[in-house]
Amino acid sequence: MRLIIREYLSADGRNHFREWLDSLAVSVKARMQARVFHFEMGNLGYHKSLGGGVWEARIMFGPGYRIYFGKEGRSIILLLLGGDKSSQAGDIRKARILWKEYLGGTRHGTAD
């Protein structure tokens, strides 16, 4: 089943996922984009719930890259942000804040 993938725009207009993705080297960015494509095809790969509706997908490459997302219904994945093992604790906190903001009715937007 194909999934709809969106990138969350926070209350301050930032796209935290895109900012992270654009900060990566071209070859690493391509691998992350491939992983998002797999999401779209319905293959989430290794991922786990972090509680509160936030999920973490691990990419077994480099410094332990992660993509943080929320699920809306059965067909929409909302990309919140990305990071790696070194920033994991802070990234999880930020992902939870962004997800709560989204659910709290301050859904400022999504980007395709």
Sequence and secondary structure as in RCSB ss.txt:
>XXXX:A:sequence
MRLIIREYLSADGRNHFREWLDSLAVSVKARMQARVFHFEMGNLGYHKSLGGGVWEARIMFGPGYRIYFGKEGRS
IILLLLGGDKSSQAGDIRKARILWKEYLGGTRHGTAD
>XXXX:A:secstr
   EEEEE  TTS  HHHHHHHHS HHHHHHHHHHHHHHHTT   SEEEEETTEEEEEE STTTEEEEEEEETTT
EEEEEEEE GGGHHHHHHHHHHHHHHHHTT    EE 
